[in-house]
Amino acid sequence: MIKRIDQLINVGAYSDIRQFVNVAISNQLEEEASANEINRGSIGISAKFSSLEKSLESPNRVRTTTIKPSVTSNFSWRQELSQIRLEQTVIQPESTELIWYFYNRFFPLKVVIYQLGKIIASQQNNWVELGDLQVQAFEFAQEYATRLKNMEMGAKMPRNKKLSTGLPASNMESFGLRGTVKKKKDDKILRGRTRFMDQIVGRYVTRDRTFSGACFELGLIGIKPENQTCYVSLTELGREFALLLNPILDKDSYESAFSDKEVHFIFHKIYSRFPLENKIVKKIIERLKKDTLTSSQIDGLFKDEKREYLAQERIATMGRLSELQIVNWEIDNKGKSVYSLNKDKFQIIG
């Protein structure tokens, strides 16, 4: 069994054995809970689940539970979160000029910050084990990925309009597949899970005492390593983001990924942390005030800054601006992207 786990770690499916164990335990608890719901009359299953829960409890560990959207009202958890005293991060993110192009959307970050805020509020403790957050945020993200992708498939939504971009693939995507096709899809889902846990939630390297991940690098979460365990919490910036209502997560509205207040927050408080990103975004907006822009024209702005991966950076930058609805992204009949300024949304950030 250890050899099989090591093989999964070696191919990048999991960052280390701790992450594997967290996922395995979480999945088993969900399976036991489902069985308990179906067989409420079965004393054996109920007793087994109760015994398993008790065996995981320890007087030295704050026990966290997965927070489902309906468990507590939005008002109550946000009220609790606003009153909790946050501590400073032990590790600070390195300053960078541009947001890394792998972080091509902001909504996956909102999902993580939203879930972390609920966990902190529910346990009344501002530090959460990284492994717990990885598993719970992934499950929460996958739930919304399934909802969004079902809606997008039903509406035959083009790629430039999708809200699910950046979220992990849904397990439903492999349903009904067989053989090699199913294996490829399952492998893709597994890679997506690892990517979300490591690149969006974050990854701690014990040997180097370093941390990386979108939520950390954008200044939304803080880190506290203790021995072999890493704990995470919200920064003041992260709490401010968590306290803002979101149309998808709070209202089941799928017309946009963010509220106007969230767009204003991201534009003024996230972009400002990345000097070159801020500069290029403002140049793009100034050009769009006068006319539409094509991908090649925007590439020129990155080329002026001597960027090596200008195509990847342009795709990510314009994807994020489109997600915020500051920019209208259309695909013409030749399959080429054309961008224009959303003047109504611009009034909000101006």
N, C-alpha and C positions, 0 to 999 in steps of 0.2 A: 504493500500500500504506500509506503514511504517513497519507494522508487517511482511509482506512478504519479504521486504528488510532485516529486522533484522534476519529472518530465514536463508536467504542466507549467511549473515555474520557469524551467529552462526555455520553453517556447514563448514565454511572456504572457501566459494566460492569467497568472497571479504574480504579484510582486514578491511575495514570500509565503512561508507556510502559515504565518499568522493570519494573513488575508484569506487563505484557503479555508482555514478552520472557522473563521468568522462567517464566511459565506455558507459553509456546510451546516453549521449550527443553526443559522438563521433559516435556511431552507427546511431543515428538519422540524424546527419549531412551527413553521408555517404549515407543514404537512400534518403534524400532530394536531394543530389547532383546527385545521379543516376537517380532519377525521372526527374530532371531538364534536364539531358542529353537526356533522351528518349523523353521528351515532350518540346523541345525547342520552339515550337510554342504556348505553353500554358502560357499565361500571369499570370494566377493564381498561378501556381507552382513556376514560376520564381520569382514572387513578394514575395511569401511566404518564399522562400529560402533566398532572399536578406534581407527581414525583420528579419529573424531569425539570420542571420550573424550579422546585425547591433545591434540587441538587446544584443548580447554577448560581444560587444566591450565596453571597459571602458577606460576613460582617464588615470586611475591609473594602468592599467594592460597591459603588453606587450602581444599582441595577437600572438599566434603561430598557424601555420597551418601544417597539415600533409605533409611531404615532400616525394613525390613519386620519384622513381629512375630516372625518365626522366625529372624532373622539372628543374634541374640545372646541368651543366656539372661537372664531377668529379674534373676537374682542378680548376674551379672557386670556388667551396665551400671549397676545401682544401686550396686554396690560401688565402681565407678570414679567415679561421680558424687558419692558421699559423701566422696571424698577430694580432689576438685578444689577449689582455692582460688578462691572467687568474688570478683568486684570490685564496687564500689559503682556504682549507677546514676547517670548524669550528670543525667538529668531525673527529677524526682520527680512523681508524680501529684498533682493538686489534691485537697484534701480535700472530700468531698461527704457530705451527710446520708443519702442513700438510694442503693442500687445502682440504676443506670439500668434502666428497665423493658425496654429492648431486650435486656438480658442476662438472659433469663428462665429460664435453666437453668445449672447448674454443670458438668454433664458435658462439654459442648464445651470448657470451659476445661481440664478434666483431660486431654482428648485432646491439646491443644496442649502443655501442660506435660510430659506423658508423652513426647511426640515430641521436644520440645526437650531434655529430659534425656538421651534416647538419643543425640541428635546430639552434644551436648556431651561425653558420655562416650566416644563412638566417635572423635571427632576430637581429644580431649584439649586442647580450646581452649574457654574459657568464653564467647567471643563468636561469634555466628552472624549472618550477614547476614540482615536482615529478609526480603528477597525469598526467600531459601532456605527460611526457616522458613514463610513464607506458603504456598509451593507444597507443601512436604513435609507440613506439618500438614493442609492441605486434602485432599491425596490420602489421608492416613491416616484423616482424619475421614470422608471419603466411603466408604472401604472399610468402616468400621464402620457407617455409615449404611445401606449396602446390606444388611449382615447383619441389623441390627436391624429395618429396614423389611420385609424378607422374612419374618422371624419374626413381626412384628406383623400382617402381612397374613394369614399362615397361621392365626394364632390369632384373627383378627377382633377385635383388641384395640381398645377404645374410646380416645378421645383422652386421657382422664385417666390412662391406664395406660401410655402410650407412653414408651419410653426414648430414642427417636430425636429427640425435640423439640429444636430448636436446632442440630442437625447439618445440614450441607448436603444438598441433594437428590441422590439417586443418578442417574447417567446412564441407568440401567436404566428409570427412570420414563418416558422418552420412547420406549422400544423398542416398535416396532410401530405407533406413531402416524404420522399423515400430515397434510399440508396445514396449515391454520390451527391445528388442535389441537396438532400437533407443535411448531409455531413458538412458541405460547404456553408450552408446557411447557419448551422449550429456553430461552426467555427467562427463565422462572422459575428454572431450574437455574443460568443465568448470573448472575442477581441474587443467588442464594443463595451462589454461590462468592465473589462480591465482598463480600457481607455478612460471610461467615465470615473472609475474609482481612483485611478492614479493621476490623470491629467486634469480632471475637473474638481473632484473632492480634494485630492492631494496625496502625495507619497513622501514618507519620511525614510531617509537612508541612515540607519543607526551608526554605521561605521564612520560616516563623514559628518554626522549630525547636521544634515542638510534637509531642507524641505522644498518641494516643488509642487505646483498645481495652480490652476486658474484662480480659484477663490483666494488663495494665499498671495499670489503675485499681483492680484488686483486690489489687495489691501483689505479684504473682507473678513478673513479669519486670522486668528493668532495661534501660536504654537507654544507648547510647553513639553519638552521631552523629560521623562523621568525613567532612569535605568533603561530598560529595553522597550518601554511603552511611550507612545507619543499621544498627547492630549491636544485637542483643538477647542477653540472658543471663537465667539464673534468679536471683532474689533468694534470700536464705536461706529466706524463707517459701515461695517457689516450689519450692526444692529439697526442703524438708520434705514438701510436697504430692506431688512427683514420687516420692519414696521410699516412699510408702504404696502398698501393693498395692491394685489395683482388681479387683473381681469380673469385669467385662466384659473389660477389656484384658489381664488376667493369667491369668484362669481360664476364659474363655469361658462364664461363668455369667451368665444374663440375668434373674435374679430381682430384681435391684436395681442401681441405677447406682453405688452406693458401698458400701464396707465400713463397719463400725461405726467404725473408727478415722478414716476419711475424714470421716464425718458429724460426729464429735466435733471434728475439726480445723476444718471449715468453720464449724460453729456457734460455736466459741469464738475462732477466729483470723481468720476472714473477716468475720463479722457485726460483730465488735468494732471494725472500721475505719470503720463507718458508723453514727454515733450514733442517728439517727432510725430507720434500718432495725432496729437492735438493739432499740430501745425498742418499736417497733410489733410486732415478732416476739414479744417477751416478753409484751406485752399480749394478743396473739392466743392464745398458749399458756395464759396464766392464765385467759382466758375459756373456752378449750376444756377445761380441767380440770373445769369445771362443767357444760358442755353443748355441743351442736353449734352451729355457726355457719353462716349463709347468706352469700352474696356481699354482699348489701345491708347486713348487720350489720357485716361487715368493712369495707365502704366507709365506714361511720360512723367507724371508728378513723382512717382517712386524712383524713376530713373534719374531724375534731377538730384535726388538725395543719395544717389549711388548705392541703391539697395540691390543686393545680390538675388534675392528671391522675390522680385517685384511682382510677378504674376500671382504667386501664392498670397502675398501680403495684400495685393489689390483685391483679390477674391474675398479674403477674410474681412477686410475693412469695409467693402461695399456690402457684404452680407450682413454685417452688424448694423450699418446705417439703414439698410433696408428693413431689418428686423425692428429697429426703433421707429420705422415709418417716417424718418426724416427725409429719406430718399425713396422715390418710386423706382422700382426695378422692373423693367419690361424686357421681354425677349421678342425680337422682331421675327418676321417670317423666314429669315435666313438663319435663325438660331443664335443671333448675336445679341448681347446685352446692351440695353440703352438705359441711361439713368437720368432722372429729372428731380427737381427739388419739390418736396411736398410743402407748399407754402403755409398751409394751415398748421402743420406740425412744427415748422420752423418758428412760427410765432410763439410757440410755447417755450422754446429754448433760447430765443433771441433776447 
